[in-house]
Amino acid sequence: MQPFHILLPAALLAVATPAFAQDAAPSPITISGSAGLVSDYRFRGVSQSDEDIAVQAGLTVTHESGFYVGTWGSNLSGWGTFGGSNMELDLYGGYKAKVGSGTLDVGLLWYMYPGGASKTDFAEPYVKLSGVVGPVTLTAGVAYAPKQEALGRWYSTGELYVAGTPDRPGKKNDNLYLSGDALAALPGTPVSLKTHIGYSDGNPGLGPNGTSVAPTGTYWDWMIGADTTYKNLTFGVSYVDTDISFGSFGAQRIQPSFSEGQDGTGSIANGKVVFAVTAAF
C-alpha cells in the first residue's frame, strides 16, 4: 500500500539517489529503497498489525522518462491476515510527469498476501497530483479499486464469518479512497511537519476472508505528525485516528474480526500515537 500510506520526506528521497563520479554519464535508471520499523501499521486509519510493531521495506526502480515499478511489504497481525506468511506484498507501477508547476502520478497497485487464503489479492489504480505552495508540498490522491471478489461483502455479520457460512458467496464490491496530504519543512531544522486526511467508500461488511479495505463502508481517517532526519535515517511520530465509533452499528456488525485480538473488544481504528524509524538506501 506504499503509494498512499507512506510519504517519505524529500530529504530521504534525495539520500536514496545514487551518487556518480563527475566524469561518468548519469544512469537513466535510479534505484531507491527504504526499510523501517513502525509501532503500529495503520492503513487508512485502521491497524493491520493488531496495534503491534511491524517491519516494512520497499524498493522502487525509476526510469528518467518517468516510468517506475516497485514493491513494498509488511508483516500483518489480526485484521487483514489470511494465513500463510501473514504478510502483505504490494507490487506497483506507474508514470510521473510534470503538469504545469506540479507533478501527475498515475499507476496501478496490486495487493498480494503470499500463501494466504484464496480470493485475497486485488488491483487498485490510482492518480495523484502534487505541487508546492510556498513552503508546503500538497498532494491530492484518488484510488479506485473496481469490483472484485476480494472486496466483496460475503458475510453480513462477524458471527457468520466465524461460523464459516457466507450468506453472499461470490459477491463483488468496489472501493473508492480520496486523500489529501501536506508536508512542510521547518526552515533551518531537520524537522518536517505532515498531515493527511482520507475518505473511504466501499464494502460495508466482511470480505471473503473476514476483512475489507473499507471496514465500515464509509468513513474518514486523518493523521498529523512530524519527521526528523539524520543522515539516511528518518524518525517520525504521528497521531492517527478515524471517525469509526467502536459501538456503532457498522463496527459491531463486523465483530469479532474488527477488534484488537479479534475477541470483539477493543478498537483497532481508534486514535493512537504511532512511532516510526526508516532508513533510506
N, C-alpha and C positions, 0 to 999 in steps of 0.2 A: 504494500500500500504506500510505497515510498513517495510517489508524486504528491500525495495530499497530506500525509501526516508527518513528514519530515521536511523542514525548511532550513537547510544549512546556511549559516551566515556567510556573507560574501567573503569574509576573511578566510574561512575554512576552505571555500571553493578555490580561492587563489592559491592556498598552500597545496591543494591537491593537484595543481597543474605542474607537469614535469618541467624542469629547467634544462636548457640546451646550451651547448657551447656556442660562443659568439660566431664561430666560423661554420657552424652546422646549420643546414636548412631546417626550418621548423617542420615538424611532422604534421601531416594533415589529420592525424588521429591523436586524440587525447584520452588517456585512461585515468579515471579518478575513482576513489572509493572511500569508504568510511566503515568503522567498526565502533560499536558503542554498547553502553550498559544503561538501562533505564529502570527506575524504581517501580514503574508500572507502565505496561504497554497499553496506551489508550488509543483506540481507533474511533474517530468521530465521537469522542467523548466517553466511549464505553470500554471498560477494561477487557483486554484479550488475554491477560496473564493472571486472572483471578486476584488482581491487586497485588501481585508479587513481581519480583525482579525479572527482567527479560534481557537477553543478549541479542543484539541485532547487528547486521552488517550488509553492505551493499557495494555494487561495482557498476560503473557506467562507462561506456565507450562512446565517444563523441567524434563525429567527422566534421571537418571545417565547413562543410556545406550546410550543417545544421541538423543532420540526421543523427540519431543516437539510439542505442539499445542498452539495456541494463537488467540487473537483477537485485533483489533485496529479500532478506529473510529474517525471521524472528521465531523464537520458541513461543509456545502458547500454553495456556492452562485454563481450565474451567470453560466458560462460554467461548465458543469458537474452536474447540478441539474436536477432532473427528477420529481419534485413534492414530495408529501408525506412529510416526515420529513426533506427533503433536507439534508440527512446525508449519509455519506459513512461508511459502516461497513465491515471490512475485516476479514475473517477467514483464518487461515493458519496452516499448519502442515508440519513437515519435520524431517530430521535426520542430525545430525552433527557428523562427525568422523574425527579423526586425519589421515592425509595423509602426511607421512614424517614429516617435521617440520611445516606443515601448517594444515589448517582445511577445510574440504569439507562440504558444507551445501547444501542439496538437499531437495526441498519442493514444495508445491502447495499452491497458494494463490487464494482465492475466493473473488471477489469483489461483494458486495451487496449494494443496495440502498433501504432501507426499506420504504415501502409504495409508492415507485416511480412508474413510468410508466413501462409498460411491456418491456421485452427484454432489460434489463439493466445489469443484473448480468452476470459475465463471469469468467472463470478459467484461471490461468496463472501459469504453472510450472516454477520453477527457479532453478538455480545452482549457487553457489558462492564458490570461493576458496580464502582463506585469509592466510596470513603469515606475519612474522615480518622480516624486513631487517634493521638491526641496530636499530635506534630509531623509525622507521616508520612501521606502520601496513598497509599493502596493501591488497586490496580486488578487485577481478575481478568477475563480475557477468553476467549471461545470463538469460534473462526471455523471454519465448516464449509462447504466447497465440495462440493456434491453431484456425482455422477458426470457428467463432461463429457469430450469428446474431447480438449480441450486439456490435460487432466490424465492422459490415458490412457497406459499403457505400450505404445507402438507398437514399440519395439526392445528386444531382450533384451540387446544389447551395444552399446558405442560404435562398434565396428567396423562393425556393420550400419547404424548411422546414417550413418557416413562414406560407406559404400557406397551409401546411399540405398535400401536394401531392407528396409522394415519387415516383420517376421515376425508382427506382430499389428496390422495396419492397422484403424483404426476402434475400437480398444479404448478404453473409458471407465473412468476411476477417479475416486474422490472424495479429499478431503484434509481432515484434521482438525488444527487448531492450537490448543493450550491455552497461555495465557500468564499470567504474574503480574508486576506491576511495583510498585515502591515509589519514592517521591520525597519527600525531606525537605530543607527549607531550614535552613541553619545560622543560628541566631539572631544578629542584628547584623551579618550579612555578606550580600553579593550572591551567595553560593555555595549551590547545591543539590546534594545527593548523590542518585544514582539507581541503580537496579538492575533487572534484568529476567531472567526465566527463561522458556523456551518449550519446548514438546514438539510435535513434528511426527509425523504418522502418515498416510502417503499412498503415492503412486506409488513403487515401489522400483526403477524403471528409467528409461528415456528416453521422453519425450513425443514427439508427432508432429513436433516441430521440434528435438528433441535435448535438451530441458530439462524439468524438473518442479518443481512448487512444493516438494515434499519430495524432495530429490535422492537420498537413500539410504533412502527408505521411512520408517523410524522413527529419530528422533534427538533430542537435546537441544541447545538453544543457550542462552547466557547472556551477560549484559553487566553491567558495573559501571563507573560513571563519575561525573563531576561537571560542572556547568554554572555559569557566572557571567554575570551580566547587567550591561550598561552602556547606559542609556537603552533604545533599542529593539533592541539587539544582544544576542545570547546566544552565548557562546563555550563549546564543550564538548569534553571529552576522555573517551574511554571505551575499555575493553578488551572486545573481543567474541571469543567462542570457541564451539566446538561439540564434541561428543564423536565426530564423524566422524573415523575414522582413515584417512589417505590410502592406507595399504597394505591396508585391509580389502577383503574380497571385494566388498561393496556399492559402495565407491568405485571400485575397479578396474574393475568391470563397466561403469560409465558413462564410462570414459575413451575418447577424449581430451577430450571436451567439458567434463567436470567437472575443469578444471585451469586454472591461470594460463597465459594464452597459448594455451589449448586445444591444447597439444602433448603432453599426457599426463604432464607433470612439474609439480610444484609445486601445493600445495593452495590452494583458494580458500575453505576452511572452517576454516582453522587460526586460532589465536589471533593477534589483531592489535590494536594501539592505533589508534583512529580519532579524528581531529580534525574539528571542525565549527564553522562560524560561521553564524548565522541572524539575519536581520533581520525583524522583525515590522512589519506596517503595517495 
